[in-house]
Amino acid sequence: MGALLTQVTETPNLETALWRVLSDYLIMKISALKERTKAFEEKWGMTFTEFSEEFKDGTLNQDSYDYEVESDYWEWEKIETLLDHYTDLRSQWT
């Protein structure tokens, strides 16, 4: 496994190779989550914070208890939570 990591990362040091792989993984996860966030922002025409407030207040243009609205809320909240988590992890390493 170590040989594969050092070959893939073109780094002779195993520890450096592992850090590089983990860093690249976090970058890819953050990028994918940002794309999903962007898609929700385009769909709803607002940020998650705005959506969340309107969802909780019942002031969305749609019924907050509608399956699509509720599903989007829970998925978007998960995405935002993971994005914060991965961004925080990455900032600890750099």
Secondary structure as UniProt FT lines:
FT   HELIX           2..9
FT   HELIX           14..44
FT   HELIX           48..57
FT   TURN            64..65
FT   HELIX           67..93
//
